[in-house]
Amino acid sequence: MKIFIVGINGKMGGAICACAEREGIEVAGGLDITPGGKYPVFAKAADVDVAFDVIIDFSRPASLDGVIALAEARKVPAVLATTGYAEEQLAKIAALAEKVPVFRSANMSLGVNVVESVLPALASALGGFDVEIVEAHHNRKVDAPSGTALQMLEAVKKGLPYEPREVYGRQGECRREKGDIGVHAVRGGTIVGEHTVMFIGEDEIVEIKHTALSRNIFAVGAVRAAAFLIGKEPGTYDMNDYIAAGKRG
Ligand SMILES: NC(=O)c1ccc[n+]([C@@H]2O[C@H](COP(=O)([O-])OP(=O)(O)OC[C@H]3O[C@@H](n4cnc5c(N)ncnc54)[C@H](O)[C@@H]3O)[C@@H](O)[C@H]2O)c1
């Protein structure tokens, strides 16, 4: 498998290169507005002149049009791990998935995806409890709340018999109403990623927490997802498909 990395000179791009080197997977090059590095790096999709089997994207939403152009021109699958896409970009991704296989997950780690799979059942069983989601990341993260926190919110909502009001942070007079779900973002230092879902009842709290100790878990997940996509029919895939296929990291 030859991979092409969008955002190759970023933190996750570096983690993917290290993972590929450990596993003997070839890195054909990458797309990045930041030049440098030991692999061929292109600033624009139209300039890419290397061959590859699959694209892995950890960059910024602004790179999406280039990624789509490249995936369509080469007819290769794409793993989209970038977070913070706008609604109209999600529609473009859905259109791409009609032509090539597209794997998208705001969190490529096995642990987070297993947490998300149990959240609907917990939310349903603890129906009367207040729910709050707290995430923490390093001080250079651009978007808030994290894509993973939003995925966890959607997983909780699946188990609730009512449509909650989403409250992003609180300040001033903002008493909690029944049926609110609070979502809070902490930013500082080098935190790789922490997500806690709190179910808070009368005199008891159930917390489910995932801590990422290194970026490697996302890199390994993305490389596994890339291998999983090769040879698949066009369509949208995520970690649930990967887990359902009996894959475990
Ligand atoms: N799905 C997951 O599991 C997961 C895990 C970690 C990070 N992420 C997401 O991956 C993305 C990258 O994270 P990071 O920590 O590596 O960030 P980073 O800032 O370290 O790296 C981003 C890279 O993308 C490049 N870039 C920016 N705009 C570009 C454009 N228009 N075209 C091409 N390249 C461009 C930058 O030059 C940089 O090298 C973020 O959206 C982050 O939230 C997802």
The ligand as an ORCA input file, in Angstrom:
! r2SCAN-3c Opt
* xyz 0 1
  N      -9.785     11.955     13.369
  C      -8.826     11.881     14.317
  O      -8.632     10.840     14.949
  C      -7.956     13.083     14.574
  C      -6.910     13.017     15.508
  C      -6.071     14.119     15.663
  C      -6.286     15.267     14.904
  N      -7.334     15.311     14.034
  C      -7.582     16.469     13.170
  O      -6.603     16.454     12.146
  C      -6.342     17.796     11.733
  C      -4.835     18.074     11.796
  O      -4.409     17.993     13.136
  P      -2.871     18.276     13.524
  O      -2.838     18.235     15.007
  O      -1.959     17.404     12.731
  O      -2.754     19.811     13.033
  P      -1.444     20.582     12.557
  O      -1.817     22.035     12.589
  O      -0.237     20.146     13.323
  O      -1.252     20.131     11.045
  C      -2.081     20.542      9.986
  C      -1.252     20.515      8.705
  O      -2.142     20.810      7.619
  C      -1.529     21.778      6.787
  N      -2.554     22.559      6.109
  C      -3.298     23.570      6.597
  N      -4.142     24.048      5.666
  C      -3.912     23.309      4.549
  C      -4.468     23.325      3.247
  N      -5.415     24.192      2.897
  N      -3.999     22.423      2.338
  C      -3.031     21.546      2.677
  N      -2.464     21.480      3.915
  C      -2.904     22.361      4.831
  C      -0.682     22.634      7.732
  O       0.363     23.305      7.013
  C      -0.152     21.575      8.693
  O       1.087     21.017      8.250
  C      -7.197     18.691     12.646
  O      -8.425     18.956     11.983
  C      -7.445     17.814     13.862
  O      -8.616     18.153     14.568
  C      -8.168     14.246     13.857
*
